[in-house]
Every structure is written in C-alpha cells, then in structure tokens.
Amino acid sequence: MTVQMRVGFIGAGLMGHGMAKNLVEKGFPLTIMGNRNREPIEHLVSLGAREVSSAHAVAESSDLVFLCLPNSEIVGRVVLGADGILAGAHEGLIVADSTTADPGETKRIGAALREKGVAMLDTPLTMTPKEAESGTLNVLVGGAEEDLETARPAIESFARNIFHVGPLGAAHSLKLINNFMSMSMVALFAEAVTTARKADVSIAGLHEVISAGALNNGLFQKVMDWPLKQDASGLQFAIENALKDVSYYNRVAADAGSTALIGATVQQIYALANAQGEGKTHVPKLMDVMGRLNGL
C-alpha cells in the first residue's frame, strides 16, 4: 500500500534508528538528516530512505518530521537554528519531538513554530531500543487532537500503544516524571546493595528475598543483573542521561510549585557520579560509584 504522507527523521540513534526503520519499511517516503554515526544512516538509506544534509532540507520535503535527539538544547538548535526546521518549514507541517525534553523549552519552540503555521507534538517514548526496532514502543503524546490524528498512522508504525495525555508539553512532563521514578529506584537499589555489602549481607540473598515479595519488579531484576552476573545490558541508559532527565524533572516540579525533596537528592547522586567521570556508564553500575564512596 502506498502511503502519501512524507516523513522526515532527525536523530537516528539507539531509539531513532528503530523508529525510522519501521517508518520506511511500512511504506512512508522517508527523508533523514545524516550524522557522524554513519552506520544507522547507511542502513536506512539501503532500505530506501533519502539522506539530506540539513534540518532545513528535511522540513522542506516532509509533511511530518520526527526528532529523537539527546536534549532540549540540541532540539532548539535543530528547529530554530539558521539552517533549521523553521527555516525550511511550510504551513501544515507537523513536528513531533520524541526527545526526552524540558517541557518549558518544548512550549517555547512550539510557539515559534506556530507563528509560521507549523504544529508541534511532544511524542516521548517508553521502552528500549529493542522495542524501537520491533515497532512496539509506548508513545506519549502532547498536543492538539487533530494533529495527533494526522500523525497517528506514522506513529503507529513504531508504536504498540499511543497515549494522548494533554496539551503540548504534557507528554514531556509525564515522561520526566516516569524517568524520575525509575532513576530514583535505581539509586535506591544501588544504595541498598552497597549497604548490604558493607553489612556482610549476601547480595544473592537480598535478590532472593526481594524477588519473592511485593518490592519485586522488572527494573529491580535488570539492575541486579549487574552485581549478580556482571551484566549491565538489561538497562542501557547512561548516567549522564539520568542526570539530564532528573534535572529536567526538577524544573517541572519547580515550575509547578511542587516541593521535590527526593528529586533534589537523586539529582545530586547522579551529578556526583557524572563528576567522577562515569557519565557514559550504564546506570546499573551506579552501585560501583556508591561502593567506591564507601571504601569498597
């Protein structure tokens, strides 16, 4: 079946590659912007995607552009920069930002796009690169219902579930709350394992007891694969990204007038690990950082 909607994609990284792959495999004419990591770009081109050199060019040739970038600062440059999406935008274009981003910046960028007749959705993701490749992500959506309905066929190409959670910025806020909860639990598990080691408690015993009770969950199992099996692959999320997300969460809380005592503490934990040069390290290894702080 021929799909008429022209789709652009900027940010074919760990998550973005799978999303873009599903778009092109399911018939969407896809334009992508190249980056320094050539492997995912060349793979997408081999599937039929067209590569261009600027966000301006992506916008010119697309009806819908997905962004999947590291942070809001980069989103701002890609959208509002001299050769960015806004420079190549046309009325009726929709920009869908799947970055885990600062919702305040999302609203600011959305307002700039609206002045040129361009709509914006925030479309952050849950799950992992594995689900991105298989096309079974959960997608949270903020923005106008009519813009979601226009974009829905493209989103469905890589999504198992689509949740419309409110106006522009609401999805990014919800994603940050979700990530704050998960990264806080990782920090809690790391401290618990460190205390167990200091107190001569068996880590295998700790795992066995928690696994049999109400505290057991999938995140706990993924994190515990590190001390038990030296396998951190179940949660491939960098400490520097955890720091970014929890920092953004604290901005959301401050803007809402919410007292975020736990958020402030968790941010400092990841800031400390990042300052020790562990930014690229996957978060299950946070327990190694805590261990060193405790002389282990």
Number of C-alpha atoms within 10 A of each C-alpha: 6 8 11 10 17 17 26 30 28 24 23 25 19 16 22 23 23 23 28 33 25 23 25 20 15 15 17 23 20 27 27 26 19 20 16 6 10 10 12 20 23 15 13 24 16 10 13 17 24 18 20 14 12 18 28 22 21 27 27 17 20 23 21 24 25 26 22 25 21 16 16 21 12 14 23 16 14 20 24 18 15 13 16 20 25 24 17 18 25 18 13 14 23 26 30 26 25 24 25 26 30 22 24 18 15 22 18 12 18 21 16 16 23 16 11 15 14 19 22 27 29 33 32 25 23 18 12 17 19 13 18 25 19 16 21 21 27 22 23 24 29 26 22 15 14 9 18 22 11 14 20 13 15 25 24 18 22 24 23 15 13 17 12 17 16 16 15 23 25 22 28 31 25 20 24 26 20 16 18 24 16 16 25 21 16 23 20 15 19 24 18 16 23 23 15 15 15 13 9 9 13 12 17 11 11 14 18 12 13 14 15 9 9 8 9 14 11 10 16 19 15 17 25 26 17 19 18 11 8 11 15 19 13 17 17 15 17 19 25 20 20 24 23 21 24 28 22 25 29 23 20 21 16 12 10 9 9 11 11 14 9 13 21 14 14 24 22 15 19 27 20 16 22 21 11 10 11 19 19 12 18 20 27 30 23 23 24 19 20 21 18 10 10 12 7 11
